[in-house]
Amino acid sequence: MTPRDRDEDQVRRLLGGPRSVVPADLSERAADHGRRILRRRRAVHTVLWLLLLAAVIAAAVLLTLWWPSPAPLETTP
């Protein structure tokens, strides 16, 4: 018996045997789980974008405060 024939026999035995019972609400639970994952991912992305925006605003404010103002080119008498 070749390895290929042995594999085919094992597959036939697996398919010919009793099948396991799948819960009736499995698709609903999977859909709920997927919605929770998407909601959590969207919330994390929103928080990260807000943090990035806050960092950019803080950097702009600090840059304007710390940037030396140019001295006037000429002073009036």
C-alpha positions in Angstrom: 0.0 0.0 0.0 1.4 3.3 -1.0 1.3 6.4 1.2 -1.2 8.0 -1.1 -3.6 5.1 -0.8 -3.1 5.1 3.0 -4.0 8.9 3.1 -7.1 8.3 0.9 -8.2 5.5 3.2 -7.8 7.7 6.3 -9.8 10.5 4.6 -12.6 8.1 3.7 -12.8 6.8 7.2 -13.0 10.3 8.6 -15.7 11.4 6.2 -17.7 8.1 6.6 -17.7 8.4 10.4 -20.1 10.3 12.7 -20.1 14.0 12.3 -19.8 16.4 15.2 -22.8 18.6 16.1 -22.5 22.3 15.4 -24.3 24.7 17.8 -27.3 26.4 16.2 -26.2 29.9 17.2 -22.6 29.5 16.1 -23.0 32.0 13.2 -24.7 34.6 15.5 -21.9 34.3 18.1 -19.2 34.6 15.4 -20.9 37.7 13.9 -21.2 39.3 17.4 -17.5 38.5 18.0 -16.5 40.0 14.7 -18.6 43.2 15.4 -16.9 43.5 18.8 -13.4 43.2 17.2 -14.3 45.8 14.6 -15.7 48.2 17.2 -12.6 47.8 19.4 -10.3 48.3 16.4 -12.2 51.4 15.4 -12.0 52.8 18.9 -8.2 52.2 19.1 -7.7 53.9 15.7 -9.7 56.9 16.8 -7.8 57.3 20.0 -4.5 57.0 18.2 -5.5 59.6 15.6 -6.6 61.9 18.4 -3.3 61.4 20.2 -1.4 62.2 17.0 -3.4 65.3 16.4 -2.8 66.5 20.0 0.9 65.8 19.6 1.0 67.9 16.3 -0.8 70.7 18.0 1.4 70.6 21.0 4.5 70.6 18.8 3.2 73.6 16.8 2.5 75.5 20.0 5.9 74.8 21.5 7.6 75.7 18.3 5.9 79.1 18.2 6.8 79.7 21.9 10.4 78.7 21.7 11.2 80.1 18.3 13.2 83.3 18.7 11.5 86.3 17.3 13.7 88.1 14.8 15.2 91.4 15.9 14.0 94.4 14.1 16.3 95.3 11.2 16.2 99.0 11.9 15.2 101.0 14.9 13.6 104.3 14.7 15.4 107.2 16.4 
